[in-house]
C-alpha cells in the first residue's frame, strides 16, 4: 500500500474518452484502447506524502496519482487516490460457468475465455490481492518455493507452474499478485473471549496420558468417531468440536530459546515453510488452530457474484441445495473462503 514502492504496469489510452486506465498487457485494455507503455510518467518526482486518500495532481515534473502501478490506478486530476484501485481481468470457464481472477491474460487455459477488467460480463472484482499468479517449484516439482508472475521469476534450478496447474496441485497455495496489507486486520480477541475459544493443553480424556484434544481431533476427523458427545470433551476441546475457532494470542509456544505467538507462523508468507515445520507440533496447533488449518469455518466477510451478478456470501451458499453448492464451490475463491460449506477442510499443515 506504499505508493512510492509499487511496481509499474502498462497503461492504456482511450482515443474516444481520453482516459488512461492501467493493465498488465494489451488484452487487458479496453476495446479500441492503445497502450502507452509500462513506465508512463516514471520520470516524475512523487512526494513521499502521495498515497491512499491523497488528491491527484500533475505539474511539469512532479505528480501524484499519475502513474499506472500494481496497486494504484491512474487517477484524474483532483480526484482522490485509492489503494487497490488497479483492477485485473479473469479467466472464464464455460464448462463450470465460473471465473477466477488472474494477473495476466496469458494465465487462461485452452477453452477458457479471458475477460478484461472493463468487460461487463466479468463476474468478479479483481484487485491485485485476488489476481492469481503461478509459482516456482524445486527441480523435481515436489516442493513449493515461492509465488511467481512468470517463468523468468524462477532460478535455473527451479520449474514454473502456471495459475491453473497451481490451483489443481497438492500444494494448496493461494498465490496472488500482492498481499492485502491495506486491509485492517481483525482485532485480537479480548482475553475473556479468547480464553473461551481454545482447546485445553492439559485436558486428557478419561485421564489417559496421550488422549489430548489433538488425539480427540484424530478420532473425530480420521475415524468418524463422535468424541464430542463424550462427557467433558466439548467443554475442553471447543475448537476440535466446532464450537468456535480462534488463535490464542495470550499463549506462546517455545522455539529454541525464544517464545513465539501465532503471528510468527505467518511471518514467511507466502512460502508457509514455518507452518509446515511447526504446526505438526501438538503445542503449536493447539495454541494456533486457525493459522494451522484445524478450523473448518466460512469467512463471514467474503462475498462473490452469482450468475445474475448479485453479491452473495457463504451463508447464502450454505442455504442452497447440493447442485448450486457444487457449482459455486468449483470456483477457487469460493472454495477457499467458504471452506465449511464447500467441504474443503483439509488440515493442510498438520500432517
N, C-alpha and C positions, 0 to 999 in steps of 0.2 A: 504493500500500500504506500510505498515511498515513491513519489513521482520521479525524483531525480535518479532513482536506481532501477527504473523499469526498463525493459527491453523494447527496442524499436521494432515495429512491424510495418507491413505495407500500408500505403494509403490509396484510397480510390476517390476519383473526382467525377462528379456528375455534370455533364455539359448542359443538362436540362435545368437542374435545380441549383447548380453551382455550389453544391455542398460537398464537403470532404468527409468520407467515412473511413473506417480502418478495417483491415483484413489481413490474413496471413498469406493469401495467394490470390491470383486473378479470379478463379472461380468463386471466391468468397465476396467479390464485389457485386454491387447491384447490376441489374441488366443495363447494358449500354455504358457503364462507367469505364473510365480509363484509369490505369494505375499511375501513381506519382512517385513510386519508389519507396524503399524501406528506411530512408533517412531524411524524410521530409522535415525541414526546419531544424535539423540536428545541429546546425551551426549557431543557433540562438543561445543566448545566455538565459538560463531559467533560474529565477530566485529560489533560495532554499525554502521559502515560505509557500511555494506553489504546491498545491495538493488538494485533497478532498475538501470541498467546501469553499475553495478559492474562486474568485471571478476570473474568467479567461480574458486575456488582453494580448495585444501584439504591438510592439514598437519596432523601429528599424532593426535592432539587433537583440532585442530582449522580448521574451514572450512567456506566457504561462497557459497551458492547455492547448497549444497549437502544434502538438506533435501526435503521431499515432503510436501509442505504446500498448504493450501487452495487456495492461490493466486499466488504462485511462484512454478514453476515446478523444479524438479531436473535438474541441468544443468551440462553438461560435462565440464571438466577442461579447463580453458582459454576461454570458451565461455561466452558471455555477458548474465547476468541475466536479465530477463524481467518480469515486473509486468503483471498480468493477463495471465500468460503462462500456468497455470494448466487448462486443458480442461476437460469438463464433457460431459456425453452422453445425449441421448434424447429418448423420447418415440414416436414411430411411430404409427399413427392411420391409418390403412388400408382403412377405410371407407372414410375418408376425404382426404387421401393421404397427410397428414401433419405430422410434427414432432415438438415437443416442448422440450426445454432443461430442464433437471432435475438434481438435485444434487445426486440422488441415483437411482439405478435400481429398488428399491422397490416402487418407485413412479408410475411406469407404471401399468395401469389397465388391467383387463382381456380383451383379444382381442388385446391389444397393443403389439408392439414388441420393446424391449429395444435394442438400438444401442449404443455401447460404443464409446468413442471419437476417436477411431482409425478405426472405420468402414467407409469404402469408401462411403456407402450409407447414412451416417448421413448428412442431408441436412442443418445443421446449424453449426455455430461456437459458442461454448458454454463455455465461461469463467464463473467464479463464479458469476459475476454480472447478468448473464442470466440464471443461473441454478436454477430452481424453487424449492421451499420448501413449506411445509404446514404452518399451523397456529394454534394458541391456541385461543379458544373462551371461553366466560364465560360458566358456568354450563348449562344454558338454551340454549346455542348456538345462542343467539340473538345478542351478542356484540362481536366484534373483539377485541382481546387483543394485540397479537404480532405475528410476523412471527416465525416459529419454524421448525427445521430439522426433529424432530421425536416426538412421544407422550411423551417420558420422559422429554421433554423440558417444558411441561406444569405442573402446580401445580395440586394437588388433587381436587381442586375446579374448574378446567377447563376441557374442552374437546378438543381433537385434530382433525383437519380435514386435509386430505392429499391434494396434489397438485391439483388433478382433482376436488375434491369437492370444493376447494377454487376458482378455475377458474370458476366453474359453480354457485358459490354463489352470493348473493346480495351485498357482501361487496366490490367488485371491487378493491381488494388489489393486488398489484404486489409484491409478496414475493419471493426474490431470496437469494441465499446463502451469498452474500455480496453486498455492495454498491460500485459503480464505483468511488471511491474517487480519483483515479489516473487520471481520465479524466479531462481535463481542462474545467472548467465551462464556459459557454458562457459569453462574456464580457457584463458588464452593458451598456445598450444603452446610447449613448451620449444624453445630456439633450435636444438638439434640436429635435432629432429623437423620444425620449421618450415622449416629450410633445405632439407630434402629434399622438401618439398611445395610448391614454387613453380616457375613457369616462368622460365627464364633470360631476363634482359633483354638479354644480349649475344649469344645464340645466333643464328646465321644459317645456314639450310640451304644447304649447299654454298657457303658464304661469299657468297651473293647478298645484296646490300645491303638489300633490303626483305623478305627471307624469314625474318621473325621467328616466334616462337610464335603471334602473332596471325595472321600470314599462313598458318601451318600450320592454325590453327583454321578459317579460312575455307575452306581446301581440304577439310578433313575434314567440316565441317558443311554447307557450301553446295553442294559438288560431289561429295561422297561419295568423295573420293579417300583411300585408305588410307595417308596420310602417316606414320602412326605405325609402320608396318612398315619405314620407311626408316631407314638407319643413323644413329644419334645423335639421332633425333627424340624418342623416348620418354624417354630419359635427360635431355634438356634441356627438354622440354615435358610433364612428367608430368601437369599439370592438364588440358591440352588432350587428352591421350591417355587420360584417365580412370583414371590410376594412383592418384590421390589428389586431395584438394580442401581447400584451406586459404588463408585470407588470410595474408599475410606481415607480421606486426606488427613485424618487425625492420627493415622498409624504410619509407621515407616518400616521398611524391610532392610536387612543388612546386606551390603555389597562390599566385600573386602573389609576394610576398617571403617567404612563410612555407612551412614544411614541414608536411605533414599525414599522419596514418596512416589506415588503412581505417575506423577508428571514426568519423572525421569525416563519412563518407558517410551514416551513419545519424542524424546529429545533427538533421536536419529532419523526422524521422518524424512523421506518416505521409505527408507530401507526396512524398518521393522526388525532389524537384527537383535535389538535389545529385548523385544517382546518374545521373539523366537527362542532366545537364550534363557531368559529369566522367568517367563510365565509358567513353564512346567514346574517350577518350584512351588510347593504347596503354600508356603507363606506368602509368596508374591501373588498368586492367583486368588488367594483368599482375601487379601487386602485390596487388590485391584481387579475385581471380577469384570467390570465394564471394559476396561482397557485390554484385558487379556482375552476377551471374547466369550466369557462364560454366560453373559446375559443375552437372552433372546428377546429383544424388545423392538418395537417400532419407534422411529423418530417422530415425535409429536409435531415437530416444526417442518418436516419435509412435505413439499407439495409437488404435484405434477399435473399435466394436462391430459384429460381423457380424449377420446376420439372426436368429441364435439368441441374440443378446446376449452372445456370448463376446468377450473382449478380444483383439484382433488387432493385428499390426503390419505394416509394409511388407514385411518378409521373408516373412511368411506369405502375403501377397497375391501376391508375386512367384512363389511356388511353384505358383500356380493356373493354370488354363487361360485362354484368351482371353476367354471369356464372363463368368466372375466378375470378372476384372480390369476389363473394360469396365463392368460393373455398379457395382462399388465406386468406380471412378475417376470416375464421374459425380457423386459427392459432392465438393463444393468442398474440404472439409478434407483428404480423402484425396488428391485430385488435387494440391493444393499441397504436401503433405508427403511424398508418395511420388512425387516428380517423375520419377524414372528409371523406376519400374515403370509409371507411368501415361503415359509418353512425353510429359511436359509440361516440356520442356527448352528453352523459348524463352530466348534471350539478351536479356531484356526491356529492359536498359538500354544495350545496345551498338550499337543502330542509329543 
